[in-house]
Amino acid sequence: MTTVTLQPLPTLIAPVAASLTPGDIGRMREAGRQIRECYRVMTKGGVNIVGEVLKGQGTFFEMTHYPLDDVFDKDSHSQYYYHAHRGGGVEHGHFHTFLRGSGIPAQLKMLDYPQASEPWPKGEQAIAHLVAISMDAWGYPTELFACNRWVTDESWYPAEAVISMLDRFVIDHANPSWPVNIWLSNMLVLFRPHIEALLKHRDAVIDQWQASNPDQDIFENRQLEITGQLPISVDGWLAELEAVPG
């Protein structure tokens, strides 16, 4: 029997604002201003992010996508939905964000994985999961997380490929809510360093699990669902960004 020696996973550490470039910090500050403006107009109207997504959708059921047909931008090929299935804790539900095949640059190739036991969407049907955003019952984000392939039935692109897709995510219309779409589009800008860290860590987790189970299709292993998570605070991260000189 061959003994596989596994290297320890890199620690998933939240980014530090002081390590970022002035250009990145400027873009994140602007995204934060837009997010705060969304909160201002929604609070003034007595609504919140989650409430707007669920508005007019009938009884809320776990696992059901909200809005019921997902949200899709036909120009950017960005997509998202909100749902709930993880009981306990402060999470009410979470958003999943994607880029569809027609919006993925042709030079970006999905992972070559001969062990795949389930078909991966390809061509125009390809879909890359970018990040998930956990929400509390008051409609505010609490955490970002990355997950295994089976969770979202996605095509699997390496972390660097997914990172290069992040700037393409934008929902530029008013369905189901203009403030929600502005908020979500800017969340992927404000927390870009966190998302990059999660994606790189995701691939490291997958590699280690595969090394431990070389004969398995690790992307269908139900014991591996969430590969990593980072708590977030819009106000806390903006305060850190705004404290950087320059």
N, C-alpha and C positions, 0 to 999 in steps of 0.2 A: 504494500500500500504506500502511495506517495503522500508524504506529509506536506501540506501547503502552509507556508509561513506567511502570515498576513502582516502587512505594515499597518500601524495605527492610522486611523483616518485623520486628516487635518481638522483642527478645531474650527468650528463654524463661529466666526467672530463678527460682530456687527462692525461696519465700517466707521472710520473716524473722519469727521469733516475736514480736519486740518490736513489730511493727507491728499485731498482732492485738488484738482487744478482750479484756478480762478474761473475759467470758462465753464467748467462743470458746476461749480458752486453758483455761478450766476444763473445758469439754466434751472437749477434746482430751486433757487430762491424764487424765480419767476413762477415756476410750477406751484410752489407753496402759496404764493399770492393768489393764484387762480383757485386753488383748493379752498383757501380761506374765504374768498369771495363767494364760492358755491355754498359754503357753510352759512355765510351771512344772509344770503337771499333765501335759503331754505329755512333757516331758523326764523327769519322774519315772517315767512309764510306758514310757520307751524308744521313743517314737514322735515323728513330726514332722508338720507340716501337709501336705506333699506325700504322705508315706507313707500318711496316713490317707485322703486322697482316692483313692489308687490301690489301697488295700487290697481284696483280693478281686476285682479287676477283670481278672485274667489278664495276659497279655503286654502290655507297654506299647508302643503303636504311635504314631508321629508322626501328627498331624492328628486322631486319634480323640479324641472328647470323653470326659472322665472327671469324675464317674461316667458310665456309658454313656448314661444318659437325662438328663443334666444334673441340676442341683439347682434346685428351684422351690418357692417359698413361695406357697401358694394364697391367703393372706390379704394379703400385701404385694405380690404379683405380681413379686417379685424373683427373679432367675435368675442362675446362674453355671455355668461349667464350667472345667476345666483341660485344657490340651493343650500339645503341643510341635511346633514346626516351624521354629524359627530356630536353625540349627546354629552352633556356635562360641561363644566367650566363656564366661562363667560360668553362663549361663542354662540351667536344666534344662527349664523350661516356664513357662507363665504362666496366670493366671486371667483370664477375661473376665467382667465383671459387667454386668448388664442390668436394666432395668425394662420389664415387658411392658405391652401396650396397656391392659388393664383397670386398671392401677395408675397410668396417666399421666393427670393432670387434663385434663378436656376443653378447658379454655381454652388449653392448650399446643398449638400447631400446628407440624406439621413444615414444613420449608422448602418453599416453592413453587418448584419447579425444573422448568420446561418441557422442559429438555434431557434429562431422565432417559431413558436407553435401556433400563433394566431396571425392572421394577415394584418399588415400595417397599411393604413390608407396611403395611397400614392397618387402622383400626378395632381390634377386639380382637386382631388379629394384629400390630399395630404393636409395635415393640420398639426401645428406645433403649439404645445402648451407653454405659456410664458411664465406665469406666476399665479398663485391663488392668494386672495386677500380675505382674512377672517374679519368678521364684523360682530360687534356686540349688539345687544337688544336696543340700544339707543341710536344705532345707525352710524357708529364710528369704527374705524379700522383699529384692530388690536395686534395683528400678526400677519406676516407673509409666510407662505410655505411652498415647498416644491414636493412633487409626488412621483410615484412610479407610473409607468406607461399604462397599465391596465386601469388605473383610476379614471383616466380621461379618454381612453381608447385613441390615443394620438399616434402620429408618426413620431419616431424618435430621432431627434437631431442632437448632435453633441452640443455641450454647453456653449462653446464659442460661437457656433452657428445660431443658437437661440439668442444669445446676447446681441448678435448683430441684427436680429429682427426687432429688438425692443423699440427702436426709434420709429418703426413702421406702424406701431399700434396707435391708432387714433379712431375714435368714434365721433364722426363729424356730422351728426344729425340730432334731431330732438326726440327720438323714440327710444325708450319710454319717457325720458326726461332729459332736457338739455343740461341742467346742472349736474345730473348724475353722470352723463357722458363726458362732460368737461372734467369733472372730478376724477373719474376713473382714468381717463387719458393722461391726466397730469400726475396721478399717483405713480404711474410707471416711470415718469421722469424724476419726480422727487425722490423716490426710493430706488433709483437705478443701481447704486452701489450695493444695496442690500440684495437686490434681485440677482446681480452678477455673482455675489458670494454664494447665494443659495444654489444657483445653477452649477457652479463649479463643484460645490460640495455634493450636490446631487449625483454628478458623474463619479465622484470618488466613492460614494456609498454604493452605487451600482457596481462599480469595479470590484469593490471588496466582497460584496455579496456573491458576485459571479465567481470570484476566486475560491470562495468557500463552497460553492455549489456548481462546479464546472459543467455538469451534465444537465443542468436545469435551464429552462427559459426563465431567466431571473425577472424579466419584465412582466411575467404573469404570476409571480409569486405573491399570493395574497397576504403573506406575513410581512411583506415590505410594501407599505402604503405611502407614508410620509417620509421623505428622505431628509428633510431638514426644515426648521422653522426659526423665524426671528421675530421677537416682539417689536412693534413699531409705535411711534407716537408722532403725529404730524407736528404738534407744537414743540415737542422735545427735539426732534431732528432739525426743525427750522431754527430753533434757538441756537443749536450747535453750529448750523451753517452761517447764521447771521453774526455769530461771535468770531468768525474767522476774519482777520484783518484784510482790508483791501476791497 
